Amino acid sequence: MSPAEGVEDPRLEQLVDGIVRLAAGELDARIEPSDQRDAIDAVITGVNLLAEELGHIYTDLEERVAARTAMLRRTQVELEHMAKTDALTGLANRTLLNERIHNAIRTETASGNAPAVLILDLDSFKAVNDTLGHSAGDAVLVEVSRRLRSVVRACDTVARLGGDEFAALIIGASADEVMLIAHRAWEALQKSMDIGPETVWTTASIGICLRGPGCSAEDLMRDADIAMYQAKAKGRNTVQLFHPDMLEAVQERSRITAELRTAAASGQLALHYQPVVELASGKVAGVEALVRWHHPVHGTIMPDSFIGIAEETGLILELGRWVLREGIAQLGRWKQEAPHLTDFRLHINLSAAELLRSDLLDDVNETLARYDIEPFRLVLEITESVLMSRRTGEEQVLEKVRALGVGLQIDDFGTGYSSISYLQELPADTVKVDHSLIKNLETDPRQEKFVSAILQLISAAELEAIVEGIETAGQADRLKAMGCQYGQGYYYGRPAPAAVILDRISGSAPRL
């Protein structure tokens, strides 16, 4: 029965209140229908059904949001893991290692056992990739990572820094314990690895830095790296503990590198020349150009102190250009001052890097033409190891150098491969026998026979011989008796400036 006319139905107020509560998010709100079962009750029932459906939708939405949030969190964890681990080996990468070094420094206790860092670089790993392929190289890296994990403790961190370089953070260990772990790592890598059908041996150079007072994470990594390179410099496959002197040496090398860049432009470089003498007549047949660095603060610096640095940094290319041009220019001046020296030759050392510089041939050709020097008067000295291991590109350059008419000389013969079978194949005109072979020439009959045999082999290969390091008349006489064509050494003259050399060539100075 309908409510009395003019009297408001209380269910309408309940309905409005229920709708407001639903709108406010109270999805469990329900309106109790009456027994009248009229239109208002129908609306109430509809609103209750809508509330029920909204509740189901909201619950489903919450579950989806929770699932998506969990997935996003898992993805974030995975991304963080990927960002801080090495994809190939699963080890920590440089980023994670740095974080853990910083944490180790912050939490360092007063026990005196400061964190330490090991940096390890595989020796000759490139040969594995070159000969067996990158897949085999990857397999080696994975095995190395497994072995390194096996020698550290659970609290330590092993990381791959990139390429074939690894590191380990050792925490809470004494200096002796750190050294023990480093030697365990070294020993673990001495054993062979079976990579497919191949057996591979890999060794490592290991550098260690024990943290000292005030040493930052960056300092630890830098000093361990310096120690590792020191291990490589000492012959590789060894363990080296960082010492402050090593940092001083690196800083000194950096200083030399920076100053060497401007040495030529600022007029600090000069060439000295050492005579190459025809032993039979005593005539000076030529000179070898040797660079000197006249430093404004440190005085004269000999090549042994900066040539190696120049080769490592690539400065050898610019240095080589300067030596070539300055040497040929001086030969041009001598040609003007002493035109009778028609066969006088200039010997210039050429490094492996210079041999492959793209403008070498043009540089040689143009410089010779500029100073009107016949090509045969220039002799390029190339170390035996470069000639013996030459590749196609180097072979082509050597052939083109010879095609120019420039002489080629094997330098330091007797210190490298010294394979007799190669003598006839080498693209050279002369062979310089290393000074170490004549050291005991006057006192050891066996050495005399040995040197004589070498000279005969060189002659049989239709090459000329120059023996360097002659310091006494006795050595000179014995070499002359053996039929050696040319000699060089302090007995005939030390390296000297161009003006002094010209006096020696002209005969006014009997010996330098």
FIPA-428153 format. One record per residue (C-alpha): residue in three letters; x, z, y. Coordinates in pm, 1 decimal, padded with zeros to 6 digits, always signed. Example, Ala and Ser with C-alpha at 12.3 -4.5 7.8 and 13.67 -1.06 7.14 Angstrom:
REM FIPA-428153
('ala', (+01230.0, +00780.0, -00450.0))
('ser', (+01367.0, +00714.0, -00106.0))
END
This chain:
REM FIPA-428153
('met', (+00000.0, +00000.0, +00000.0))
('ser', (+00141.3, -00102.6, +00343.2))
('pro', (+00228.1, +00166.4, +00597.0))
('ala', (-00028.9, +00248.2, +00856.7))
('glu', (-00050.3, +00007.6, +01143.0))
('gly', (+00168.7, +00114.5, +01437.4))
('val', (+00381.1, +00349.3, +01223.8))
('glu', (+00747.5, +00235.0, +01175.3))
('asp', (+00857.4, +00212.0, +00808.6))
('pro', (+01152.2, +00454.9, +00748.9))
('arg', (+01303.6, +00209.2, +00503.0))
('leu', (+01390.4, -00021.8, +00791.0))
('glu', (+01610.4, +00246.3, +00942.7))
('gln', (+01773.7, +00305.0, +00600.9))
('leu', (+01826.4, -00068.7, +00567.3))
('val', (+01993.5, -00099.2, +00907.2))
('asp', (+02209.6, +00207.1, +00834.6))
('gly', (+02312.6, +00063.5, +00497.6))
('ile', (+02405.4, -00272.4, +00650.6))
('val', (+02613.4, -00096.5, +00920.7))
('arg', (+02799.4, +00104.8, +00653.7))
('leu', (+02867.7, -00212.0, +00453.9))
('ala', (+02991.0, -00384.2, +00766.4))
('ala', (+03222.2, -00086.8, +00826.8))
('gly', (+03379.7, -00138.6, +00485.0))
('glu', (+03190.9, +00113.9, +00277.8))
('leu', (+03135.9, -00126.4, -00008.7))
('asp', (+03006.0, +00154.8, -00234.3))
('ala', (+02712.4, +00218.6, +00006.6))
('arg', (+02374.1, +00158.5, -00157.2))
('ile', (+02005.6, +00176.4, -00030.4))
('glu', (+01748.3, +00331.8, -00257.8))
('pro', (+01442.1, +00100.8, -00288.7))
('ser', (+01090.3, +00250.9, -00284.2))
('asp', (+00815.3, +00221.6, -00536.7))
('gln', (+00623.7, -00013.5, -00310.6))
('arg', (+00809.7, -00322.8, -00433.9))
('asp', (+00721.8, -00517.5, -00124.5))
('ala', (+00921.3, -00752.9, +00102.1))
('ile', (+01128.7, -00469.2, +00247.7))
('asp', (+01224.8, -00353.0, -00101.3))
('ala', (+01316.6, -00711.8, -00185.3))
('val', (+01555.1, -00716.5, +00114.6))
('ile', (+01696.8, -00377.2, +00012.0))
('thr', (+01755.7, -00505.4, -00341.6))
('gly', (+01925.7, -00817.8, -00198.0))
('val', (+02151.4, -00607.4, +00025.3))
('asn', (+02245.2, -00386.8, -00272.8))
('leu', (+02330.7, -00697.8, -00478.6))
('leu', (+02539.5, -00832.1, -00188.0))
('ala', (+02722.0, -00499.1, -00164.5))
('glu', (+02790.4, -00513.1, -00539.5))
('glu', (+02930.6, -00866.6, -00509.6))
('leu', (+03141.7, -00771.9, -00208.4))
('gly', (+03279.7, -00481.7, -00407.3))
('his', (+03381.7, -00712.2, -00691.3))
('ile', (+03536.2, -00961.1, -00447.1))
('tyr', (+03729.1, -00686.2, -00268.3))
('thr', (+03856.3, -00539.2, -00596.3))
('asp', (+03970.6, -00883.0, -00712.0))
('leu', (+04135.0, -00943.6, -00376.8))
('glu', (+04317.9, -00611.2, -00393.4))
('glu', (+04443.7, -00693.9, -00740.8))
('arg', (+04560.8, -01034.8, -00625.0))
('val', (+04731.7, -00890.7, -00317.5))
('ala', (+04901.5, -00627.0, -00536.1))
('ala', (+05014.6, -00891.7, -00783.4))
('arg', (+05140.2, -01120.7, -00504.2))
('thr', (+05320.1, -00830.1, -00334.6))
('ala', (+05488.0, -00737.5, -00662.7))
('met', (+05589.5, -01100.0, -00713.2))
('leu', (+05729.8, -01119.1, -00359.9))
('arg', (+05923.3, -00798.5, -00418.1))
('arg', (+06064.3, -00936.9, -00744.7))
('thr', (+06153.7, -01261.7, -00568.5))
('gln', (+06323.0, -01068.3, -00289.2))
('val', (+06523.5, -00869.4, -00542.6))
('glu', (+06618.7, -01191.0, -00721.9))
('leu', (+06717.9, -01359.0, -00394.9))
('glu', (+06923.5, -01058.1, -00295.3))
('his', (+07084.5, -01065.7, -00639.5))
('met', (+07156.1, -01437.4, -00604.9))
('ala', (+07293.8, -01385.9, -00253.8))
('lys', (+07532.5, -01117.9, -00375.3))
('thr', (+07639.2, -01244.6, -00716.7))
('asp', (+07832.9, -01541.4, -00843.6))
('ala', (+07604.7, -01793.3, -01013.1))
('leu', (+07859.0, -01898.6, -01275.4))
('thr', (+07996.1, -01563.9, -01392.9))
('gly', (+07730.1, -01315.5, -01283.1))
('leu', (+07998.0, -01109.7, -01109.1))
('ala', (+07960.4, -00967.5, -00761.2))
('asn', (+08052.4, -01212.9, -00487.8))
('arg', (+08252.8, -01152.1, -00171.6))
('thr', (+07947.6, -01023.3, +00019.3))
('leu', (+07858.3, -00757.2, -00237.3))
('leu', (+08222.0, -00660.5, -00284.9))
('asn', (+08260.3, -00603.4, +00089.6))
('glu', (+07946.0, -00387.4, +00093.8))
('arg', (+08076.8, -00174.5, -00189.5))
('ile', (+08418.8, -00139.9, -00029.0))
('his', (+08251.9, -00017.1, +00291.5))
('asn', (+08040.1, +00227.1, +00088.5))
('ala', (+08345.8, +00349.2, -00103.1))
('ile', (+08529.2, +00417.3, +00221.4))
('arg', (+08229.7, +00602.2, +00370.1))
('thr', (+08185.9, +00820.4, +00061.4))
('glu', (+08555.2, +00878.0, -00001.9))
('thr', (+08611.9, +01238.6, -00105.7))
('ala', (+08895.8, +01472.4, -00025.5))
('ser', (+09034.6, +01432.9, -00377.9))
('gly', (+09304.2, +01200.2, -00251.5))
('asn', (+09190.5, +00921.8, -00481.5))
('ala', (+09114.9, +00654.6, -00222.1))
('pro', (+08957.8, +00321.7, -00321.4))
('ala', (+09190.0, +00039.6, -00419.0))
('val', (+09144.8, -00337.2, -00431.0))
('leu', (+09296.6, -00581.6, -00677.4))
('ile', (+09300.2, -00954.1, -00600.2))
('leu', (+09378.5, -01186.4, -00886.6))
('asp', (+09445.5, -01559.6, -00876.9))
('leu', (+09484.3, -01770.1, -01191.1))
('asp', (+09813.6, -01956.2, -01219.0))
('ser', (+09794.6, -02335.1, -01262.1))
('phe', (+09417.6, -02331.6, -01311.9))
('lys', (+09396.0, -02674.7, -01148.8))
('ala', (+09568.9, -02820.4, -01455.1))
('val', (+09277.7, -02704.0, -01674.0))
('asn', (+09024.4, -02889.1, -01458.6))
('asp', (+09247.1, -03196.4, -01433.5))
('thr', (+09318.9, -03225.3, -01805.6))
('leu', (+09006.1, -03083.5, -01973.6))
('gly', (+08740.4, -03132.7, -01707.2))
('his', (+08536.6, -02898.6, -01488.8))
('ser', (+08310.3, -02784.6, -01772.6))
('ala', (+08612.6, -02647.8, -01954.2))
('gly', (+08730.3, -02493.8, -01627.7))
('asp', (+08395.9, -02318.2, -01587.1))
('ala', (+08419.4, -02186.8, -01942.6))
('val', (+08762.8, -02043.8, -01863.7))
('leu', (+08627.0, -01869.8, -01553.4))
('val', (+08342.3, -01716.7, -01753.3))
('glu', (+08586.0, -01587.7, -02015.2))
('val', (+08818.1, -01449.9, -01747.8))
('ser', (+08524.6, -01263.0, -01591.3))
('arg', (+08433.3, -01117.1, -01932.0))
('arg', (+08789.3, -00995.7, -01988.6))
('leu', (+08814.1, -00843.6, -01643.3))
('arg', (+08487.3, -00653.5, -01694.2))
('ser', (+08629.5, -00513.4, -02017.6))
('val', (+08933.9, -00353.2, -01851.3))
('val', (+08766.3, -00175.1, -01558.0))
('arg', (+08543.7, +00131.9, -01563.3))
('ala', (+08165.9, +00139.7, -01519.9))
('cys', (+08200.6, +00266.6, -01162.5))
('asp', (+08429.6, -00018.9, -01059.6))
('thr', (+08323.7, -00360.7, -00929.0))
('val', (+08461.5, -00694.5, -01046.7))
('ala', (+08394.5, -00989.5, -00816.5))
('arg', (+08461.6, -01360.0, -00806.2))
('leu', (+08571.9, -01458.6, -00456.4))
('gly', (+08554.9, -01831.3, -00520.2))
('gly', (+08741.1, -02094.8, -00720.5))
('asp', (+08981.1, -01919.0, -00956.1))
('glu', (+09020.1, -01608.8, -00738.7))
('phe', (+08881.8, -01273.9, -00855.4))
('ala', (+08888.1, -00919.5, -00718.6))
('ala', (+08818.6, -00567.0, -00837.3))
('leu', (+08726.6, -00253.7, -00642.9))
('ile', (+08862.7, +00057.4, -00812.6))
('ile', (+08714.0, +00387.1, -00689.1))
('gly', (+08805.2, +00747.3, -00755.9))
('ala', (+09127.9, +00660.6, -00939.0))
('ser', (+09483.4, +00777.6, -00884.8))
('ala', (+09760.5, +00531.4, -00798.7))
('asp', (+09886.3, +00546.1, -01156.7))
('glu', (+09537.0, +00476.2, -01291.6))
('val', (+09498.6, +00180.3, -01056.6))
('met', (+09830.8, +00035.1, -01173.5))
('leu', (+09724.7, +00090.2, -01536.0))
('ile', (+09399.7, -00102.2, -01478.8))
('ala', (+09591.8, -00383.4, -01308.4))
('his', (+09832.7, -00413.0, -01599.9))
('arg', (+09541.8, -00406.0, -01846.2))
('ala', (+09390.4, -00698.8, -01656.2))
('trp', (+09725.5, -00879.0, -01666.0))
('glu', (+09758.1, -00820.7, -02041.7))
('ala', (+09400.2, -00931.8, -02108.1))
('leu', (+09476.8, -01270.0, -01956.7))
('gln', (+09791.7, -01326.3, -02162.3))
('lys', (+09586.0, -01406.2, -02471.2))
('ser', (+09480.9, -01763.7, -02541.0))
('met', (+09123.6, -01885.9, -02500.5))
('asp', (+08939.2, -02122.3, -02731.6))
('ile', (+08751.2, -02364.9, -02508.7))
('gly', (+08570.5, -02605.8, -02738.5))
('pro', (+08831.2, -02770.7, -02958.9))
('glu', (+09110.4, -02682.8, -02714.4))
('thr', (+09324.6, -02372.2, -02685.3))
('val', (+09396.3, -02269.2, -02327.4))
('trp', (+09642.2, -02014.5, -02190.5))
('thr', (+09589.6, -01876.8, -01844.8))
('thr', (+09802.3, -01626.9, -01660.4))
('ala', (+09739.5, -01456.1, -01327.8))
('ser', (+09916.9, -01329.7, -01018.8))
('ile', (+09774.6, -00991.5, -00917.7))
('gly', (+09802.9, -00813.4, -00584.3))
('ile', (+09709.0, -00448.3, -00534.4))
('cys', (+09637.1, -00250.4, -00219.4))
('leu', (+09587.4, +00126.3, -00227.1))
('arg', (+09389.8, +00239.5, +00075.7))
('gly', (+09584.9, +00441.0, +00327.3))
('pro', (+09462.9, +00643.4, +00626.7))
('gly', (+09268.4, +00433.4, +00875.0))
('cys', (+09267.7, +00130.1, +00646.1))
('ser', (+08945.0, -00069.4, +00686.1))
('ala', (+08768.4, -00278.5, +00423.8))
('glu', (+08908.8, -00589.4, +00589.5))
('asp', (+09259.7, -00441.8, +00581.2))
('leu', (+09224.6, -00364.0, +00209.5))
('met', (+09124.9, -00720.9, +00127.2))
('arg', (+09390.8, -00872.7, +00352.2))
('asp', (+09673.1, -00659.7, +00214.8))
('ala', (+09570.8, -00712.0, -00148.7))
('asp', (+09568.6, -01085.9, -00077.2))
('ile', (+09915.9, -01066.1, +00076.5))
('ala', (+10041.7, -00880.5, -00231.2))
('met', (+09887.2, -01145.2, -00457.5))
('tyr', (+10070.4, -01424.6, -00272.7))
('gln', (+10388.4, -01219.4, -00297.2))
('ala', (+10333.5, -01208.3, -00675.1))
('lys', (+10304.2, -01587.0, -00676.8))
('ala', (+10618.9, -01621.0, -00467.3))
('lys', (+10808.8, -01407.9, -00719.7))
('gly', (+10739.4, -01648.9, -01002.0))
('arg', (+10368.4, -01591.9, -01076.9))
('asn', (+10218.3, -01413.2, -01376.9))
('thr', (+10307.8, -01072.8, -01238.6))
('val', (+10160.1, -00767.7, -01064.8))
('gln', (+10264.9, -00678.2, -00710.9))
('leu', (+10178.1, -00364.8, -00511.8))
('phe', (+10133.8, -00411.6, -00137.2))
('his', (+10401.1, -00271.3, +00090.7))
('pro', (+10384.0, -00278.3, +00473.7))
('asp', (+10697.3, -00495.0, +00482.9))
('met', (+10490.5, -00773.8, +00329.3))
('leu', (+10249.1, -00771.6, +00623.9))
('glu', (+10542.6, -00784.9, +00864.3))
('ala', (+10677.4, -01085.9, +00675.4))
('val', (+10339.0, -01262.5, +00694.7))
('gln', (+10314.7, -01189.0, +01065.2))
('glu', (+10667.5, -01321.4, +01110.8))
('arg', (+10572.6, -01641.4, +00928.4))
('ser', (+10266.8, -01674.3, +01151.6))
('arg', (+10487.7, -01634.3, +01457.8))
('ile', (+10731.7, -01894.9, +01330.5))
('thr', (+10445.6, -02134.1, +01255.8))
('ala', (+10297.7, -02095.4, +01603.3))
('glu', (+10633.4, -02139.7, +01778.2))
('leu', (+10741.2, -02428.2, +01554.8))
('arg', (+10436.1, -02625.7, +01669.5))
('thr', (+10583.7, -02654.7, +02017.9))
('ala', (+10954.6, -02645.1, +01933.6))
('ala', (+11008.9, -03021.6, +01945.5))
('ala', (+10808.9, -03075.9, +02265.3))
('ser', (+10998.5, -02795.1, +02440.3))
('gly', (+11338.5, -02936.4, +02345.1))
('gln', (+11433.1, -02656.7, +02106.1))
('leu', (+11509.6, -02882.6, +01809.2))
('ala', (+11839.1, -03060.8, +01763.3))
('leu', (+12007.4, -03262.3, +01492.0))
('his', (+12348.2, -03180.5, +01352.4))
('tyr', (+12527.0, -03429.7, +01132.7))
('gln', (+12745.8, -03375.1, +00826.4))
('pro', (+12989.0, -03650.3, +00722.8))
('val', (+12949.4, -03846.0, +00401.2))
('val', (+13302.2, -03954.6, +00308.2))
('glu', (+13435.7, -04238.2, +00092.6))
('leu', (+13661.1, -04037.6, -00137.2))
('ala', (+13914.4, -04309.6, -00214.8))
('ser', (+13994.7, -04388.5, +00150.3))
('gly', (+13880.4, -04074.9, +00335.0))
('lys', (+13670.4, -04295.8, +00562.4))
('val', (+13345.5, -04151.4, +00698.8))
('ala', (+13079.2, -04381.3, +00555.7))
('gly', (+12783.9, -04207.0, +00711.9))
('val', (+12623.5, -03877.1, +00803.6))
('glu', (+12333.5, -03665.3, +00687.1))
('ala', (+12099.7, -03549.5, +00965.5))
('leu', (+12019.6, -03178.0, +00946.7))
('val', (+11772.7, -03016.2, +01186.3))
('arg', (+11853.5, -02700.1, +01382.1))
('trp', (+11610.3, -02488.8, +01583.1))
('his', (+11764.7, -02338.6, +01895.6))
('his', (+11514.3, -02062.2, +01963.3))
('pro', (+11518.7, -01919.1, +02318.3))
('val', (+11498.6, -01560.1, +02186.0))
('his', (+11629.0, -01563.6, +01828.3))
('gly', (+11912.2, -01812.5, +01874.0))
('thr', (+11990.6, -02085.5, +01623.2))
('ile', (+11755.6, -02081.0, +01325.1))
('met', (+11872.4, -02261.5, +01011.6))
('pro', (+11639.5, -02493.6, +00816.5))
('asp', (+11604.3, -02254.7, +00521.6))
('ser', (+11410.3, -02021.0, +00751.6))
('phe', (+11147.3, -02270.7, +00864.5))
('ile', (+11138.0, -02588.0, +00650.2))
('gly', (+10941.6, -02412.3, +00373.8))
('ile', (+10690.3, -02282.8, +00629.4))
('ala', (+10662.0, -02630.9, +00778.9))
('glu', (+10583.4, -02774.6, +00435.1))
('glu', (+10320.1, -02509.5, +00360.6))
('thr', (+10143.6, -02554.5, +00694.7))
('gly', (+10163.6, -02933.0, +00720.1))
('leu', (+10395.5, -02915.8, +01021.9))
('ile', (+10654.6, -03096.9, +00810.5))
('leu', (+10483.2, -03424.9, +00900.7))
('glu', (+10540.4, -03385.2, +01274.5))
('leu', (+10884.8, -03239.2, +01213.5))
('gly', (+10970.8, -03533.8, +00988.5))
('arg', (+10856.9, -03782.3, +01252.5))
('trp', (+11078.2, -03615.3, +01509.0))
('val', (+11383.7, -03611.3, +01279.6))
('leu', (+11335.8, -03977.1, +01185.2))
('arg', (+11299.1, -04097.6, +01544.0))
('glu', (+11572.7, -03875.7, +01688.3))
('gly', (+11813.6, -03964.7, +01407.1))
('ile', (+11760.7, -04339.8, +01440.0))
('ala', (+11782.6, -04311.6, +01819.2))
('gln', (+12121.4, -04139.3, +01780.6))
('leu', (+12233.9, -04409.9, +01538.0))
('gly', (+12140.2, -04660.8, +01808.4))
('arg', (+12352.4, -04473.0, +02063.1))
('trp', (+12646.8, -04467.5, +01821.5))
('lys', (+12602.5, -04840.6, +01769.1))
('gln', (+12645.6, -04889.4, +02144.3))
('glu', (+12938.4, -04647.8, +02175.1))
('ala', (+13121.5, -04759.5, +01860.7))
('pro', (+13014.2, -05116.6, +01772.9))
('his', (+13290.8, -05142.3, +01511.8))
('leu', (+13103.6, -04898.9, +01284.0))
('thr', (+12901.6, -05176.7, +01126.0))
('asp', (+12843.4, -05014.0, +00786.5))
('phe', (+12791.1, -04659.1, +00909.9))
('arg', (+12478.2, -04507.7, +00752.1))
('leu', (+12235.4, -04232.2, +00848.5))
('his', (+12090.8, -04013.0, +00570.5))
('ile', (+11757.8, -03840.7, +00640.6))
('asn', (+11571.4, -03606.0, +00404.6))
('leu', (+11212.2, -03697.6, +00324.6))
('ser', (+10968.6, -03441.1, +00181.3))
('ala', (+10695.8, -03516.1, -00072.5))
('ala', (+10428.1, -03480.8, +00196.7))
('glu', (+10606.9, -03725.2, +00427.7))
('leu', (+10634.7, -03980.4, +00150.0))
('leu', (+10255.7, -04012.2, +00149.1))
('arg', (+10186.0, -04003.8, +00521.6))
('ser', (+09992.1, -04316.1, +00609.9))
('asp', (+10212.9, -04427.2, +00900.6))
('leu', (+10551.3, -04377.2, +00730.0))
('leu', (+10631.8, -04743.9, +00673.1))
('asp', (+10519.8, -04850.0, +01021.0))
('asp', (+10711.2, -04559.8, +01173.2))
('val', (+11033.7, -04652.0, +00990.1))
('asn', (+11001.1, -05022.5, +01065.8))
('glu', (+10910.2, -04982.5, +01432.3))
('thr', (+11177.7, -04719.8, +01502.4))
('leu', (+11450.7, -04929.5, +01340.4))
('ala', (+11341.2, -05231.0, +01546.7))
('arg', (+11322.8, -05028.2, +01869.1))
('tyr', (+11689.4, -04926.5, +01843.3))
('asp', (+11808.1, -05251.8, +01683.8))
('ile', (+11923.6, -05081.2, +01363.1))
('glu', (+11964.4, -05281.4, +01041.2))
('pro', (+11741.4, -05128.2, +00770.1))
('phe', (+12027.8, -05083.5, +00520.6))
('arg', (+12190.9, -04834.8, +00759.6))
('leu', (+11909.1, -04588.2, +00701.4))
('val', (+11905.4, -04392.5, +00374.2))
('leu', (+11606.0, -04175.9, +00289.4))
('glu', (+11694.4, -03881.9, +00064.6))
('ile', (+11411.5, -03781.2, -00170.8))
('thr', (+11433.9, -03489.1, -00410.4))
('glu', (+11467.5, -03561.9, -00778.3))
('ser', (+11142.2, -03381.4, -00862.5))
('val', (+10943.1, -03606.8, -00625.9))
('leu', (+11092.3, -03922.4, -00772.0))
('met', (+11041.3, -03807.3, -01129.9))
('ser', (+10676.5, -03704.5, -01083.7))
('arg', (+10573.4, -03988.8, -00855.0))
('arg', (+10219.9, -04119.0, -00886.0))
('thr', (+10085.4, -04465.4, -00815.2))
('gly', (+10056.8, -04406.4, -00440.0))
('glu', (+10411.4, -04274.4, -00414.9))
('glu', (+10540.2, -04558.8, -00634.8))
('gln', (+10390.9, -04814.6, -00399.1))
('val', (+10539.6, -04645.7, -00093.1))
('leu', (+10886.0, -04635.2, -00251.7))
('glu', (+10866.3, -05003.5, -00341.2))
('lys', (+10763.1, -05090.2, +00015.4))
('val', (+11045.2, -04877.7, +00157.7))
('arg', (+11294.8, -05067.4, -00057.1))
('ala', (+11132.3, -05395.8, +00046.2))
('leu', (+11216.2, -05305.7, +00407.4))
('gly', (+11581.2, -05289.7, +00303.9))
('val', (+11605.9, -04913.7, +00357.1))
('gly', (+11824.1, -04722.7, +00111.3))
('leu', (+11679.4, -04458.5, -00122.9))
('gln', (+11877.7, -04165.6, -00258.6))
('ile', (+11797.3, -03909.3, -00527.6))
('asp', (+11872.7, -03571.4, -00373.2))
('asp', (+11979.2, -03251.8, -00555.8))
('phe', (+12038.8, -03430.7, -00887.1))
('gly', (+12103.0, -03175.0, -01159.2))
('thr', (+11860.5, -02907.9, -01035.3))
('gly', (+11534.1, -03061.5, -01157.4))
('tyr', (+11437.4, -03274.8, -01452.5))
('ser', (+11766.1, -03465.9, -01484.7))
('ser', (+11629.6, -03688.6, -01758.7))
('ile', (+11891.4, -03947.0, -01849.3))
('ser', (+11628.3, -04197.2, -01958.3))
('tyr', (+11484.9, -04207.9, -01606.0))
('leu', (+11808.3, -04296.5, -01428.7))
('gln', (+11766.3, -04670.3, -01476.6))
('glu', (+11399.3, -04662.8, -01375.1))
('leu', (+11425.9, -04463.8, -01053.7))
('pro', (+11377.6, -04672.6, -00736.5))
('ala', (+11701.9, -04556.1, -00580.0))
('asp', (+12045.2, -04683.7, -00475.9))
('thr', (+12245.6, -04362.7, -00481.9))
('val', (+12237.6, -04024.6, -00650.1))
('lys', (+12349.3, -03705.0, -00478.8))
('val', (+12487.9, -03463.1, -00738.7))
('asp', (+12402.0, -03103.6, -00656.8))
('his', (+12681.4, -02871.7, -00544.7))
('ser', (+12604.7, -02624.9, -00823.7))
('leu', (+12755.4, -02866.1, -01079.1))
('ile', (+13103.7, -02861.1, -00923.7))
('lys', (+13125.6, -02487.9, -00858.0))
('asn', (+13375.7, -02423.2, -01141.4))
('leu', (+13525.8, -02769.7, -01144.3))
('glu', (+13883.0, -02646.5, -01083.3))
('thr', (+13874.8, -02361.6, -01335.9))
('asp', (+13653.9, -02472.5, -01622.2))
('pro', (+13765.8, -02780.2, -01823.2))
('arg', (+13421.7, -02803.3, -01983.5))
('gln', (+13261.0, -02831.1, -01640.0))
('glu', (+13501.8, -03108.3, -01548.0))
('lys', (+13402.8, -03302.5, -01861.4))
('phe', (+13037.0, -03242.3, -01786.7))
('val', (+13061.5, -03370.7, -01428.3))
('ser', (+13265.3, -03669.6, -01546.8))
('ala', (+12991.8, -03755.9, -01798.3))
('ile', (+12724.7, -03732.6, -01528.8))
('leu', (+12920.5, -03964.3, -01299.7))
('gln', (+12964.1, -04214.5, -01583.2))
('leu', (+12589.7, -04209.7, -01651.5))
('ile', (+12512.8, -04270.8, -01285.3))
('ser', (+12758.7, -04559.5, -01282.1))
('ala', (+12611.3, -04701.0, -01604.5))
('ala', (+12269.7, -04700.0, -01434.4))
('glu', (+12429.6, -04912.4, -01157.5))
('leu', (+12383.7, -04639.0, -00900.0))
('glu', (+12635.5, -04492.4, -00659.0))
('ala', (+12720.4, -04121.3, -00669.8))
('ile', (+12759.7, -03875.1, -00384.2))
('val', (+12871.3, -03523.5, -00473.5))
('glu', (+12773.5, -03254.1, -00225.5))
('gly', (+12925.9, -02912.4, -00171.4))
('ile', (+13292.9, -03014.0, -00184.1))
('glu', (+13481.8, -02720.5, -00036.0))
('thr', (+13842.1, -02758.1, -00157.4))
('ala', (+14107.6, -03026.6, -00186.3))
('gly', (+14120.4, -02959.6, -00560.7))
('gln', (+13754.2, -03046.3, -00604.1))
('ala', (+13798.9, -03358.7, -00394.4))
('asp', (+14103.4, -03472.2, -00595.2))
('arg', (+13932.5, -03421.3, -00930.6))
('leu', (+13620.4, -03608.0, -00821.5))
('lys', (+13833.2, -03889.3, -00683.5))
('ala', (+14018.2, -03910.3, -01016.7))
('met', (+13682.7, -03935.2, -01197.0))
('gly', (+13593.9, -04240.5, -00989.0))
('cys', (+13328.2, -04071.5, -00773.2))
('gln', (+13258.0, -04295.5, -00472.8))
('tyr', (+13139.3, -04050.4, -00207.2))
('gly', (+13155.2, -03682.3, -00123.1))
('gln', (+13011.7, -03436.6, +00123.9))
('gly', (+13086.7, -03073.7, +00198.6))
('tyr', (+13268.7, -02823.8, +00416.1))
('tyr', (+13607.2, -02963.9, +00308.3))
('tyr', (+13521.6, -03281.1, +00497.6))
('gly', (+13323.2, -03121.6, +00773.6))
('arg', (+13042.1, -02885.3, +00858.6))
('pro', (+12725.3, -03010.7, +01027.1))
('ala', (+12805.2, -03068.4, +01394.1))
('pro', (+12650.2, -03219.7, +01708.5))
('ala', (+12654.9, -03596.2, +01755.2))
('ala', (+12944.2, -03604.9, +02005.7))
('val', (+13177.2, -03414.8, +01773.1))
('ile', (+13086.8, -03641.2, +01482.2))
('leu', (+13178.3, -03951.0, +01680.5))
('asp', (+13525.9, -03807.0, +01746.4))
('arg', (+13563.5, -03742.5, +01372.7))
('ile', (+13451.4, -04095.5, +01288.1))
('ser', (+13688.3, -04241.8, +01546.6))
('gly', (+13976.9, -04053.3, +01392.6))
('ser', (+14057.6, -03821.4, +01685.0))
('ala', (+13947.9, -03519.0, +01483.8))
('pro', (+14095.1, -03515.3, +01129.9))
('arg', (+13839.9, -03273.9, +00988.6))
('leu', (+13548.4, -03074.1, +01132.3))
END
